[in-house]
Each structure stands twice: as C-alpha cells, then as structure tokens.
C-alpha cells in the first residue's frame, strides 16, 4: 500500500500554489503599509512556553499539542499558535530595549491535534500580527484595521467584527465571584472541561461549544458589566478609534477567546459563509503575557488568522485567468534541441517565461503541448532552420507567422516583449 499524507494535513500542489503566493503577497503588502515587519520563529518551542503562556488547562495544551521529548530529557512542542513564540523572541532578543512599539507579522505553519474540518487542518497556516510595548487603545483599533483592510482588498463582504472587553486582574476578581455564584447552581450539568475550568478560569466556560453548557448559561452575568474604570475607559477609546476609521463593529459580551493570556480587548471577525465554525480571525490584548513567561512587563495585542479558512472566502478574488507562458521553442533533432536550450536560458534570464520540449515529442505533439500551456508564441526549430538561420515564429493567438533570424532571436524577442508591455 502506498504511503499517504498524515490525517489532517494537505499537500499544496503546483496548480494551487499560485493562489497562496498571491494571498501572501497581498498580506505582506498590507503589513508594510501599516509598518509591520516579518518575524520568523522556530517550528517548535519548549513545551513550558505554551503551558505557562497559553494556559495549562486550555484545550490546546491539554488535548491538541504535538509534544516530544529530546533524548528523554527536555520536552518540546510543535507550535500550536504563534503569539507565545513571538513574545518569547521579543524577550530573548531584548526587543523591549528598542523604540516602542515593536510591530511584527508572521505567516507560519502551526500544528494542532484536533478533529479535521472544512478549512481546519492539523497542520495549518497562520497569518498574524503582534504589536508589543504599548497600551494605547489606538493600537487595538489599528490591529483590527489591518484585518479589515485585508478583507476589503480580498473583496470579502459577508463578514462582521465583534468586540468585547474581558477586563483585567482588578475587575475580574469581583466578576469571578458573581460568575461562579451563578454557575455553581448548574455546575453538575456542565461538561467535564467546564467543571475543571470552574475554579481556575471560570470565564472560559462562556467559550464552551457544548450545547448543554450553552443552555445552562442563559442569563449569565458578563464581564463587560463589571469593568473597572481603567478597562471601561480603554474599551470606550477603542470604539472611538474604530468609529473615526469608519470600521463597523458590534459589541458581543460573549466573546472571551480561548486562551488564558487575553485581557481587556478581545475581538473576532465572523463570516456567515463557512458554516458553524464561522470565526475567520480572532485576537485581543495580552498585557501580562511577557511577565507570565519570565520577561519584563510589556503590553501587547495581536490577532491570528487561518489562511486555509481565509482561502475558502477569497478564492474567487485570488484566481486569475491563466496567462500562460510567453514562448515555447519547438525543436526536432539534437542540434535544434541544444539551440532551444540556449535560447530559453537567455530568455529566462531576462524575465521571459520560456519553455521547451523535454519528452522527445513529435512536432505535432509539441504544438498541442504548447497550446495546453496557453503559450503566446512558438518558435519552430529543426535542422533546416539551424542550417539557414531562419525560423518561423507563430503567434498562437492570431495564427500569424513571420520569419525570424534565430542567430539574434533572444535580443529580438526581448525587445519585442518590451515593446508589447509598453503598448
């Protein structure tokens, strides 16, 4: 039996990669406009980073990480998300000593051992941005503006922004008392995970997708009604910045996000076009994460976005009509094939898409193959053309043919293509 790819992974084939390249190019361009620079971190980190940073009682750490031990000593995990790794790099490389904020983006594979779904894989690709070193509400709004600009450029219309504030250590204390008091009445009816969350982080119970848990939370109090003055003012300012940038949003007090490091701003971009798993982008503020993983106090905010899910929404705007190749050199015989190799090398060096035969096809078969490649021009070379120094150049779109001096063909065609571009 042939070996197949692991469950939850997907090959990105050559005919698909052009769409990925275009999407990544758009992402990089938008990030450059907003002043975000790319960071690349290792594919795996010390497991402790995620236990401390993401939270040891989260589904990611408890159920979804790919963890291995090196020589029975140190534990490592393939990265399930990138924020913790970026903050680790920020601390380790002393980026906090540079002028703040530090604004970074990444496009990276991530790994989670969860049930594969449409647009969700065990190895997936994540685009995200992080802004570290500032508590300004304007940066919260800017983070959302980056995602908004991306969706706008990709012409994704069926998408909404929901925002919330999940408070801070000061106001959560009072809220947790009220929340636990409410939940205690129905604690026996909650799922196993929610019972475990009850003591350590009861607010994450609000993020549970179990239908029985959701039903039992009817009338539950929300964090947004218990914000301290500082958190309330910050949330008000976030809305002011979104309003002035004309970014539409809706306050949703149910948004808490699934990771322990979030505080204050939390947000999600939700699509109505990809089924029940409708969140396409999510993020928030994590002002305490640096200290949690052993660094100095450093405010931060960011988002993560799965590219596979984004492609489900943006495929049409990223798919161009195949423009094919500029020229195909059809050759018959060894001497002609050698000449064809010399020509395509010079043309490719001058950024012209050139192709030749590699399968010893007949001339008729080569012409059919050139047509499948959506070729604009074909140059036909045989022994007669090599001897005379003259060959036919055929326009595959119009059918017109003209005699060309093959001894100076590369210079002629380079000039010809340049003139076509300037028309």
C-alpha positions in Angstrom: 0.0 0.0 0.0 1.3 3.5 -0.9 2.2 5.8 1.9 -0.3 8.7 2.3 -0.1 12.1 4.0 -0.9 12.1 7.7 -4.6 12.7 8.6 -5.3 16.4 8.9 -2.6 17.5 6.5 -2.9 18.6 2.9 -0.5 18.9 0.0 -0.5 22.3 -1.7 0.0 21.3 -5.3 1.7 23.4 -8.0 -1.6 24.3 -9.6 -2.8 25.7 -6.2 0.3 27.4 -5.0 -0.2 30.5 -7.3 -3.2 31.4 -5.2 -1.2 31.0 -2.0 1.6 33.1 -3.3 -0.8 35.9 -4.4 -2.5 35.9 -0.9 0.8 36.0 0.9 1.9 38.9 -1.3 -1.2 40.9 -0.5 -0.7 40.2 3.2 2.9 41.4 3.1 2.0 44.5 1.1 -0.7 45.5 3.6 1.6 44.9 6.6 4.2 47.1 5.0 1.6 49.9 4.7 0.9 49.6 8.4 4.5 49.4 9.5 4.6 45.7 10.5 7.8 43.7 9.8 8.1 40.0 9.4 9.3 37.7 12.2 10.1 34.0 11.8 10.4 31.8 14.9 11.2 28.1 15.2 8.7 25.4 14.3 8.9 24.0 17.8 9.4 25.6 21.3 10.0 24.3 24.8 6.6 22.9 26.0 6.8 25.1 29.1 6.3 28.2 26.9 2.8 27.0 26.0 2.0 25.6 29.4 2.7 28.9 31.0 1.7 31.3 28.2 -1.3 29.7 26.6 -2.5 28.0 29.9 -2.1 24.5 31.2 -5.9 24.0 31.4 -6.7 25.1 27.8 -7.8 22.6 25.2 -4.6 23.5 23.2 -2.2 22.4 25.9 -4.3 19.5 27.3 -5.5 17.9 24.1 -4.1 19.4 20.9 -0.3 19.9 21.1 2.2 17.6 19.4 4.8 17.1 22.1 8.0 15.1 22.1 11.0 14.6 24.4 14.5 15.0 23.2 16.7 12.2 24.5 14.3 11.6 27.4 15.3 15.0 28.9 13.7 18.2 27.6 10.1 18.5 26.3 9.4 20.3 23.1 6.1 21.0 21.2 5.3 21.9 17.6 3.9 25.4 17.8 0.1 25.4 18.1 -0.1 29.2 17.8 2.5 31.9 17.3 1.8 34.7 19.9 3.7 33.0 22.7 6.7 32.4 20.5 6.8 36.0 19.3 6.7 37.3 22.8 9.4 34.8 23.8 11.5 36.2 20.9 10.7 39.7 22.0 12.1 39.0 25.5 15.1 36.8 24.5 16.3 39.3 21.9 15.7 42.3 24.2 13.5 44.0 21.6 12.0 45.9 24.6 15.2 48.0 24.6 14.3 49.4 21.1 11.9 52.3 20.5 8.4 51.0 21.1 6.1 49.7 19.9 7.6 46.7 18.1 5.2 45.8 15.3 5.6 42.3 13.7 3.7 39.9 11.5 4.2 36.3 10.6 3.0 33.7 8.1 3.8 30.3 9.5 2.7 26.7 9.8 1.1 25.7 13.1 0.1 22.3 14.5 -2.9 21.1 16.5 -4.1 17.6 17.0 -7.8 18.4 16.6 -10.5 16.8 14.5 -10.1 18.0 10.9 -13.0 20.0 9.5 -13.6 22.1 6.4 -10.8 24.6 6.3 -9.3 23.3 9.5 -6.3 21.0 9.4 -3.8 19.6 12.0 -1.1 21.4 10.1 -2.5 24.8 9.1 -1.0 28.1 8.1 -1.5 31.2 10.2 -1.1 34.8 9.5 -0.9 37.1 12.5 0.3 40.4 13.7 1.6 41.5 17.1 2.2 45.0 18.5 4.3 45.0 21.7 5.3 47.8 24.1 2.2 50.0 24.2 -1.2 50.0 26.0 -2.7 52.6 23.6 -6.2 51.9 22.5 -5.4 53.3 19.1 -3.1 50.2 18.5 -6.0 47.9 19.4 -8.0 49.6 16.7 -5.1 49.5 14.3 -4.7 45.8 14.8 -8.4 45.3 13.7 -7.9 47.8 10.9 -5.1 45.5 9.4 -7.6 42.6 9.2 -10.3 45.0 7.9 -8.0 46.2 5.1 -7.1 42.6 4.1 -10.8 41.6 3.9 -11.6 44.7 1.9 -8.8 44.1 -0.6 -9.9 40.5 -1.0 -13.5 41.7 -1.6 -14.9 39.6 1.3 -18.2 41.3 2.2 -20.1 38.8 4.3 -18.0 39.4 7.5 -18.7 41.2 10.8 -16.4 42.5 13.5 -17.5 41.7 17.1 -15.6 43.3 20.1 -15.6 42.9 23.8 -13.6 43.6 26.9 -12.6 40.7 29.1 -11.3 43.1 31.9 -8.1 42.8 33.9 -6.9 41.2 37.1 -8.5 44.0 39.1 -12.1 43.9 37.8 -12.1 40.1 37.1 -11.8 39.4 40.8 -15.3 40.8 41.6 -16.7 39.4 38.4 -15.5 35.9 39.0 -17.3 35.9 42.4 -20.6 36.8 40.6 -19.9 34.4 37.8 -19.1 31.4 40.0 -22.1 32.1 42.1 -24.3 31.9 39.0 -22.5 28.8 37.6 -22.5 26.9 40.8 -26.3 26.4 40.6 -25.8 24.4 37.4 -22.3 23.0 37.9 -23.4 19.4 37.9 -24.9 19.7 34.4 -21.7 21.2 32.9 -19.3 19.2 30.8 -16.1 17.7 32.2 -13.9 20.6 30.8 -16.1 23.3 32.2 -16.1 21.7 35.7 -12.3 21.8 35.6 -12.3 25.5 34.5 -14.7 26.5 37.3 -12.0 27.2 39.9 -9.1 28.4 37.8 -10.7 30.4 34.9 -14.5 30.3 35.1 -14.8 32.9 32.3 -13.6 30.4 29.8 -16.8 28.4 30.5 -18.5 31.0 28.4 -16.4 29.9 25.4 -17.7 26.3 25.6 -19.3 24.9 22.5 -21.2 22.1 24.3 -25.0 22.7 23.7 -26.0 21.7 27.2 -23.4 24.1 28.7 -24.7 26.9 26.5 -28.3 26.3 27.5 -27.4 26.2 31.2 -25.7 29.7 30.9 -28.9 31.5 30.0 -29.0 34.8 32.0 -25.3 34.5 33.0 -23.6 37.8 34.0 -21.0 39.2 31.6 -17.6 40.8 32.3 -18.5 43.9 30.4 -20.9 44.9 33.2 -18.2 44.7 35.8 -15.3 46.5 34.2 -13.1 48.7 36.4 -12.7 52.4 35.4 -9.4 51.8 33.6 -10.8 48.9 31.5 -14.1 50.8 30.8 -12.2 53.9 29.6 -9.9 51.8 27.4 -12.8 50.0 25.8 -14.6 53.3 25.2 -11.4 54.6 23.4 -11.1 51.5 21.3 -14.6 52.2 20.0 -13.8 55.9 19.4 -10.8 54.9 17.2 -12.9 52.3 15.3 -15.6 54.9 14.7 -13.2 57.5 13.4 -11.7 55.0 11.0 -15.3 54.0 9.9 -14.8 50.4 10.8 -18.2 48.9 11.6 -18.4 46.6 14.7 -20.8 45.2 17.2 -20.3 44.7 20.9 -20.7 41.0 21.9 -20.2 40.3 25.6 -20.0 36.6 25.0 -16.5 36.8 23.3 -13.8 35.7 25.7 -11.4 33.9 23.4 -10.0 30.5 24.3 -6.6 31.4 25.7 -5.6 32.4 29.2 -3.4 35.4 28.3 -6.1 37.7 27.0 -7.2 40.8 29.0 -9.1 44.0 28.1 -9.8 44.0 24.3 -11.0 40.8 22.7 -12.4 40.6 19.1 -13.5 38.3 16.3 -14.2 38.7 12.6 -17.0 36.3 11.8 -18.2 35.1 8.4 -21.6 33.7 7.6 -20.3 31.8 4.5 -18.3 29.0 6.0 -20.8 27.1 8.2 -20.9 26.7 12.0 -17.2 27.3 12.5 -17.6 30.9 11.4 -14.7 32.8 13.2 -12.2 33.7 10.5 -9.9 35.9 12.6 -9.6 36.4 16.4 -7.4 38.2 18.7 -7.0 40.6 21.7 -4.8 42.3 24.2 -2.3 40.3 26.4 -0.6 42.9 28.6 0.5 40.3 31.1 1.9 37.6 28.8 5.5 38.8 28.9 5.7 38.5 32.7 4.0 35.1 32.7 6.8 33.6 30.6 9.6 35.3 32.5 10.1 38.6 30.8 9.7 42.3 31.8 6.3 44.0 31.9 5.4 44.6 28.2 1.9 45.3 26.9 0.8 43.5 23.7 -2.0 42.9 21.3 -2.4 40.9 18.2 -4.6 38.5 16.1 -4.3 35.1 14.4 -6.0 34.1 11.1 -6.0 30.7 9.4 -5.1 31.0 5.7 -6.9 27.8 4.7 -10.2 29.2 6.1 -9.5 32.6 4.5 -9.0 31.0 1.1 -12.5 29.5 1.4 -13.8 33.0 1.3 -11.3 34.7 -1.0 -10.7 32.1 -3.7 -12.5 33.9 -6.5 -10.7 37.2 -5.9 -7.3 35.4 -5.9 -7.8 33.3 -9.0 -6.5 35.0 -12.2 -7.1 33.8 -15.7 -4.1 31.7 -16.7 -1.8 34.0 -18.7 0.4 31.0 -19.7 3.9 31.3 -21.0 5.5 33.8 -23.4 7.1 31.4 -25.8 7.6 27.8 -26.5 10.6 26.6 -28.5 9.6 23.5 -30.5 12.6 21.5 -31.7 13.3 18.5 -33.8 16.7 16.8 -33.5 19.7 17.1 -31.2 21.2 20.2 -32.7 17.9 22.0 -32.6 17.3 21.0 -29.0 20.7 22.3 -28.0 19.9 25.6 -29.7 16.5 25.6 -27.9 18.2 25.2 -24.5 20.5 28.1 -25.2 17.6 30.3 -26.2 15.3 29.6 -23.3 18.2 30.2 -20.8 18.8 33.7 -22.1 15.1 34.5 -22.3 14.5 33.3 -18.7 17.5 35.3 -17.5 15.6 38.3 -18.9 12.4 37.5 -17.1 10.6 36.0 -20.1 8.6 32.8 -19.5 10.1 30.4 -21.9 9.6 26.6 -22.3 10.9 23.8 -24.5 10.4 20.0 -25.0 11.8 17.5 -22.6 9.9 14.4 -23.7 11.2 13.9 -27.2 7.7 14.6 -28.6 6.9 14.9 -32.3 6.4 18.4 -33.7 2.7 17.9 -33.8 2.6 16.7 -30.2 4.8 19.7 -29.2 2.4 22.1 -30.8 -0.5 20.5 -28.8 1.5 20.7 -25.6 2.3 24.4 -26.2 -1.4 25.0 -26.7 -2.1 23.3 -23.3 0.4 25.6 -21.7 -1.5 28.6 -23.1 1.6 29.7 -25.0 1.6 33.1 -26.7 4.3 32.3 -29.3 6.0 29.3 -30.7 9.4 29.2 -32.4 9.9 26.1 -34.6 13.5 24.8 -34.9 14.7 21.8 -37.0 17.8 21.0 -38.9 16.7 23.2 -41.9 16.2 26.2 -39.6 19.6 25.6 -37.9 21.3 25.5 -41.3 19.5 28.5 -42.8 19.5 30.6 -39.6 15.8 31.4 -40.3 12.8 30.1 -38.4 9.0 30.6 -38.2 7.7 32.5 -35.1 4.0 31.7 -34.7 1.5 33.9 -32.8 -0.7 31.2 -31.1 -3.5 33.7 -30.5 -3.8 35.1 -34.1 -2.2 32.3 -36.1 0.1 34.8 -37.8 3.6 33.6 -38.7 6.8 35.5 -39.6 10.4 34.6 -40.5 12.9 35.4 -37.7 16.7 35.4 -37.7 17.5 32.8 -35.0 21.1 33.9 -34.5 19.8 37.1 -32.9 16.5 35.8 -31.7 17.0 36.3 -28.0 17.7 40.1 -28.4 14.8 40.4 -30.9 12.3 38.7 -28.7 13.4 40.6 -25.5 12.9 43.9 -27.4 9.6 42.6 -28.9 8.2 41.7 -25.5 9.3 45.0 -24.0 7.5 46.9 -26.8 4.4 44.9 -26.2 4.4 45.8 -22.5 4.7 49.5 -23.3 1.8 49.5 -25.8 
